[in-house]
Amino acid sequence: NFGLDEKIENVTAEVIVDSLICRIKDEQIGKQDRAIDIMTAPVLTCSPTDSVDSVIRMLENRDIRALPVCKADMKVLGVVSKENLKKQSLLGQSSIPISGCMNKNVILAGPNQSTSEVEDLLVKNDVGSVFVVENEKLVGLITRTDLLRQHQYYHGLHYHNKAFEQLIDSPSRKMIYALRKNLKRFDVD
């Protein structure tokens, strides 16, 4: 019977310690944001059969730098960037499907991964965005800018992502686009 009492005491002590650790973690460390908490969703995507020119127009109309390439079932196949597509266009390949020039090396995260894990993925892989997938389907996107906002490096920037809702033709987007163009003069390579 002594062995049984000792087991009960150990289990009880283990449960108490685990409970205390969880409580300290919640109260003192706090809950860390997850990918699902900061991701942009829904995500604008393009199809592997879309032409280089049509995707360039899509990117320019919405003033974004890259798009995931997905099948109809939202399985991520790759990513295309405006910079890469413009190079293809200059080479006379503006009518080819983007499947021929997409980058197939994409970085994926799960919706419950912590933002620090997502940050590690972005930094270690030197990419501008991570695609959030659940059951092999794209559910969101997290960019370096999203993480900078999360860390509040953009003080005073109140962010509500309407990039996929408003075309560049809207007055507010035209003003922002013009301002960005003017500020690019001061960029240092």
Backbone hydrogen bonds in HBPLUS format (Angstrom, degrees):
<---DONOR---> <-ACCEPTOR-->    atom                        ^
c    i                          cat <-CA-CA->   ^        H-A-AA   ^      H-
h    n   atom  resd res      DA  || num        DHA   H-A  angle D-A-AA Bond
n    s   type  num  typ     dist DA aas  dist angle  dist       angle   num
A0004-LEU N   A0001-ASN O   3.08 MM   3  5.17 119.2  2.47  98.0 112.8     1
A0005-ASP N   A0001-ASN O   3.01 MM   4  6.40 160.4  2.05 158.1 162.9     2
A0006-GLU N   A0002-PHE O   3.03 MM   4  6.26 159.0  2.07 150.4 156.1     3
A0007-LYS N   A0003-GLY O   3.06 MM   4  6.27 153.4  2.14 142.8 149.6     4
A0008-ILE N   A0004-LEU O   2.97 MM   4  6.27 159.1  2.02 151.9 157.2     5
A0009-GLU N   A0005-ASP O   2.88 MM   4  6.14 157.8  1.92 149.7 156.1     6
A0010-ASN N   A0006-GLU O   2.88 MM   4  6.11 158.5  1.92 149.4 155.2     7
A0011-VAL N   A0007-LYS O   2.88 MM   4  6.09 164.6  1.90 152.9 157.1     8
A0012-THR N   A0008-ILE O   2.94 MM   4  6.02 161.1  1.97 146.1 152.0     9
A0013-ALA N   A0009-GLU O   2.86 MM   4  6.07 157.9  1.91 147.5 153.9    10
A0014-GLU N   A0010-ASN O   2.78 MM   4  5.96 158.3  1.83 149.6 156.2    11
A0015-VAL N   A0011-VAL O   2.83 MM   4  6.01 160.6  1.87 153.0 157.9    12
A0016-ILE N   A0012-THR O   2.92 MM   4  6.11 158.7  1.96 147.4 153.5    13
A0017-VAL N   A0013-ALA O   2.89 MM   4  6.09 162.9  1.92 151.0 155.4    14
A0018-ASP N   A0014-GLU O   2.89 MM   4  6.07 167.6  1.90 150.9 154.8    15
A0019-SER N   A0015-VAL O   2.88 MM   4  5.99 157.4  1.93 145.8 152.6    16
A0020-LEU N   A0016-ILE O   2.90 MM   4  6.14 155.4  1.96 148.5 155.1    17
A0021-ILE N   A0017-VAL O   2.89 MM   4  6.14 161.3  1.92 155.3 160.3    18
A0022-CYS N   A0018-ASP O   2.99 MM   4  6.21 164.1  2.02 151.1 155.0    19
A0023-ARG N   A0019-SER O   2.96 MM   4  6.16 158.1  2.01 146.0 152.5    20
A0024-ILE N   A0020-LEU O   2.84 MM   4  6.05 163.8  1.87 154.8 158.8    21
A0025-LYS N   A0021-ILE O   2.89 MM   4  6.04 162.5  1.92 149.7 155.2    22
A0026-ASP N   A0022-CYS O   2.93 MM   4  6.13 162.6  1.96 149.8 154.2    23
A0027-GLU N   A0023-ARG O   2.86 MM   4  5.97 164.7  1.88 152.2 156.8    24
A0028-GLN N   A0024-ILE O   2.75 MM   4  5.45 162.2  1.78 147.8 153.9    25
A0029-ILE N   A0025-LYS O   3.05 MM   4  4.97 135.0  2.26 115.4 128.7    26
A0030-GLY N   A0025-LYS O   2.87 MM   5  6.22 134.0  2.08 149.7 162.9    27
A0115-THR N   A0033-ASP O   2.99 MM  82  5.83 149.1  2.09 150.4 144.8    28
A0037-ASP N   A0034-ARG O   2.93 MM   3  5.29 140.4  2.09 108.0 119.5    29
A0035-ALA N   A0113-GLN O   2.74 MM  78  5.60 142.7  1.88 161.9 174.4    30
A0038-ILE N   A0035-ALA O   3.17 MM   3  5.65 145.4  2.30 110.6 119.1    31
A0039-MET N   A0035-ALA O   2.99 MM   4  5.84 131.9  2.23 157.7 170.8    32
A0036-ILE N   A0111-PRO O   2.97 MM  75  4.74 151.9  2.05 145.9 137.1    33
A0040-THR N   A0141-LEU O   2.81 MM 101  5.19 170.5  1.82 153.6 154.4    34
A0141-LEU N   A0040-THR O   3.07 MM 101  5.19 135.7  2.28 132.6 145.5    35
A0046-CYS N   A0068-PRO O   3.07 MM  22  6.48 154.0  2.14 158.8 166.0    36
A0070-CYS N   A0046-CYS O   2.94 MM  24  6.25 158.5  1.99 169.4 175.3    37
A0050-ASP N   A0047-SER O   3.07 MM   3  5.39 161.5  2.10 112.6 118.4    38
A0099-SER N   A0048-PRO O   3.12 MM  51  4.59 138.7  2.30 146.7 135.1    39
A0098-ILE N   A0050-ASP O   2.83 MM  48  5.99 151.4  1.91 172.7 176.4    40
A0055-VAL N   A0051-SER O   3.12 MM   4  6.37 157.3  2.18 153.6 159.3    41
A0052-VAL N   A0096-ILE O   3.04 MM  44  6.06 138.1  2.22 160.7 170.2    42
A0056-ILE N   A0052-VAL O   2.95 MM   4  6.19 154.7  2.01 152.1 159.9    43
A0053-ASP N   A0094-SER O   2.96 MM  41  5.12 157.7  2.01 152.1 144.8    44
A0057-ARG N   A0053-ASP O   3.02 MM   4  6.29 162.7  2.05 152.6 156.2    45
A0058-MET N   A0054-SER O   3.07 MM   4  6.29 153.1  2.15 137.9 145.4    46
A0059-LEU N   A0055-VAL O   2.90 MM   4  6.14 160.4  1.94 152.8 157.2    47
A0060-GLU N   A0056-ILE O   2.89 MM   4  6.11 163.3  1.92 155.1 159.8    48
A0061-ASN N   A0057-ARG O   2.82 MM   4  5.90 162.3  1.85 152.4 157.3    49
A0062-ARG N   A0058-MET O   3.31 MM   4  6.39 138.4  2.50 137.0 146.0    50
A0063-ASP N   A0059-LEU O   2.86 MM   4  5.76 105.5  2.43 134.6 152.6    51
A0064-ILE N   A0059-LEU O   3.05 MM   5  5.21 162.2  2.08 143.3 148.7    52
A0063-ASP N   A0060-GLU O   3.22 MM   3  4.81 153.8  2.29  94.0 101.9    53
A0168-ILE N   A0061-ASN O   2.73 MM 107  5.15 134.3  1.93 148.0 161.4    54
A0082-LYS N   A0065-ARG O   2.75 MM  17  5.36 161.1  1.79 158.2 158.4    55
A0067-LEU N   A0080-VAL O   2.89 MM  13  5.50 153.6  1.96 154.3 163.1    56
A0080-VAL N   A0067-LEU O   2.94 MM  13  5.50 161.2  1.98 157.0 162.9    57
A0069-VAL N   A0078-GLY O   2.81 MM   9  5.04 172.8  1.81 132.2 131.8    58
A0077-LEU N   A0069-VAL O   2.73 MM   8  5.53 174.7  1.73 163.3 163.9    59
A0078-GLY N   A0069-VAL O   3.35 MM   9  5.04 151.0  2.44 135.1 135.5    60
A0071-LYS N   A0075-LYS O   3.00 MM   4  5.39 156.6  2.06 146.0 151.2    61
A0074-MET N   A0071-LYS O   2.99 MM   3  5.26 157.8  2.04 117.7 119.2    62
A0138-LEU N   A0074-MET O   2.84 MM  64  5.45 164.4  1.86 146.2 149.0    63
A0079-VAL N   A0103-ASN O   2.89 MM  24  5.25 143.0  2.03 136.6 148.5    64
A0103-ASN N   A0079-VAL O   2.85 MM  24  5.25 168.1  1.86 163.0 158.9    65
A0085-LEU N   A0081-SER O   2.95 MM   4  6.19 163.7  1.98 155.0 160.0    66
A0086-LYS N   A0082-LYS O   2.88 MM   4  6.05 153.2  1.95 150.6 157.4    67
A0087-LYS N   A0083-GLU O   3.19 MM   4  6.46 150.4  2.28 142.2 149.6    68
A0088-GLN N   A0084-ASN O   3.07 MM   4  6.42 155.4  2.13 146.5 153.0    69
A0089-SER N   A0085-LEU O   2.90 MM   4  6.17 152.8  1.97 146.2 153.9    70
A0090-LEU N   A0086-LYS O   2.93 MM   4  6.18 155.1  2.00 146.9 153.0    71
A0091-LEU N   A0087-LYS O   3.08 MM   4  6.34 135.1  2.29 140.7 152.7    72
A0091-LEU N   A0088-GLN O   3.15 MM   3  5.09 129.7  2.42  92.7 106.3    73
A0093-GLN N   A0088-GLN O   2.93 MM   5  5.30 155.5  1.99 153.3 149.7    74
A0092-GLY N   A0089-SER O   2.95 MM   3  5.17 156.2  2.01 111.1 114.9    75
A0100-GLY N   A0097-PRO O   3.13 MM   3  6.05 165.2  2.16 123.5 126.8    76
A0101-CYS N   A0098-ILE O   2.96 MM   3  5.27 158.2  2.01 110.3 117.2    77
A0102-MET N   A0098-ILE O   2.89 MM   4  5.77 115.7  2.31 157.7 172.7    78
A0131-PHE N   A0107-ILE O   3.02 MM  24  6.38 160.7  2.06 167.0 163.0    79
A0109-ALA N   A0131-PHE O   2.86 MM  22  6.14 148.3  1.96 154.6 157.1    80
A0133-VAL N   A0109-ALA O   2.88 MM  24  6.21 159.2  1.92 173.3 177.8    81
A0113-GLN N   A0110-GLY O   3.15 MM   3  5.45 168.9  2.16 114.4 117.3    82
A0117-GLU N   A0114-SER O   3.08 MM   3  5.22 124.1  2.40  98.1 111.9    83
A0118-VAL N   A0114-SER O   3.07 MM   4  6.47 155.3  2.13 148.9 155.9    84
A0119-GLU N   A0115-THR O   2.83 MM   4  6.01 156.5  1.89 145.7 152.5    85
A0120-ASP N   A0116-SER O   2.98 MM   4  6.18 154.1  2.05 140.1 146.6    86
A0121-LEU N   A0117-GLU O   3.01 MM   4  6.34 152.7  2.09 144.6 151.8    87
A0122-LEU N   A0118-VAL O   2.98 MM   4  6.33 158.7  2.03 154.0 159.0    88
A0123-VAL N   A0119-GLU O   2.98 MM   4  6.20 166.3  2.00 156.2 159.5    89
A0124-LYS N   A0120-ASP O   2.82 MM   4  5.79 167.2  1.84 154.2 157.9    90
A0125-ASN N   A0121-LEU O   3.09 MM   4  5.87 151.3  2.18 138.3 145.7    91
A0126-ASP N   A0122-LEU O   2.96 MM   4  5.63 110.4  2.46 128.8 143.2    92
A0127-VAL N   A0122-LEU O   3.19 MM   5  5.30 154.3  2.26 140.2 147.9    93
A0126-ASP N   A0123-VAL O   3.20 MM   3  4.97 149.0  2.30  96.4 105.6    94
A0144-ARG N   A0128-GLY O   3.07 MM  16  5.62 141.0  2.23 147.4 146.4    95
A0130-VAL N   A0142-ILE O   2.80 MM  12  5.31 156.8  1.85 153.4 161.3    96
A0142-ILE N   A0130-VAL O   2.92 MM  12  5.31 161.7  1.95 157.8 163.3    97
A0132-VAL N   A0140-GLY O   2.85 MM   8  4.80 166.2  1.87 125.5 128.4    98
A0139-VAL N   A0132-VAL O   2.80 MM   7  5.70 178.4  1.80 160.7 160.7    99
A0140-GLY N   A0132-VAL O   3.20 MM   8  4.80 141.4  2.36 140.6 136.1   100
A0134-GLU N   A0137-LYS O   2.90 MM   3  5.34 156.4  1.96 148.5 150.8   101
A0137-LYS N   A0134-GLU O   3.04 MM   3  5.34 158.5  2.09 109.3 116.2   102
A0147-LEU N   A0143-THR O   3.25 MM   4  6.68 154.0  2.32 146.7 152.5   103
A0148-LEU N   A0144-ARG O   2.89 MM   4  6.24 152.8  1.97 150.5 159.0   104
A0149-ARG N   A0145-THR O   2.92 MM   4  6.17 158.0  1.97 152.2 157.6   105
A0150-GLN N   A0146-ASP O   3.01 MM   4  6.25 148.0  2.11 138.7 148.1   106
A0151-HIS N   A0147-LEU O   2.94 MM   4  6.25 146.8  2.05 146.7 154.8   107
A0153-TYR N   A0148-LEU O   2.98 MM   5  5.42 169.8  1.99 154.0 153.3   108
A0152-GLN N   A0149-ARG O   2.95 MM   3  4.76 150.8  2.03  98.0 106.8   109
A0157-LEU N   A0154-TYR O   3.18 MM   3  5.62 160.0  2.22 132.2 132.3   110
A0165-GLU N   A0162-LYS O   2.86 MM   3  5.05 151.2  1.94 108.9 118.5   111
A0166-GLN N   A0162-LYS O   3.00 MM   4  6.07 167.5  2.01 176.2 172.1   112
A0170-SER N   A0167-LEU O   3.18 MM   3  6.01 173.2  2.19 123.8 125.8   113
A0174-LYS N   A0170-SER O   2.87 MM   4  6.06 156.4  1.92 160.8 168.7   114
A0175-MET N   A0171-PRO O   3.09 MM   4  6.27 156.9  2.15 146.8 151.9   115
A0176-ILE N   A0172-SER O   3.17 MM   4  6.43 161.2  2.21 145.6 150.0   116
A0177-TYR N   A0173-ARG O   2.86 MM   4  5.97 162.5  1.89 150.6 155.9   117
A0178-ALA N   A0174-LYS O   2.90 MM   4  6.04 159.9  1.94 148.1 153.4   118
A0179-LEU N   A0175-MET O   2.98 MM   4  6.18 157.0  2.03 146.5 153.0   119
A0180-ARG N   A0176-ILE O   2.92 MM   4  6.17 160.1  1.96 151.2 156.3   120
A0181-LYS N   A0177-TYR O   2.99 MM   4  6.24 159.1  2.03 148.5 154.1   121
A0182-ASN N   A0178-ALA O   2.98 MM   4  6.25 159.6  2.02 150.0 155.1   122
A0183-LEU N   A0179-LEU O   2.92 MM   4  6.16 156.7  1.98 151.3 157.9   123
A0184-LYS N   A0180-ARG O   2.96 MM   4  6.15 135.5  2.16 145.3 156.8   124
A0185-ARG N   A0182-ASN O   3.33 MM   3  5.87 156.4  2.39 108.7 114.9   125
A0186-PHE N   A0183-LEU O   3.01 MM   3  5.67 154.4  2.08 117.5 123.9   126
A0187-ASP N   A0184-LYS O   3.09 MM   3  5.12 162.5  2.12 104.7 110.2   127
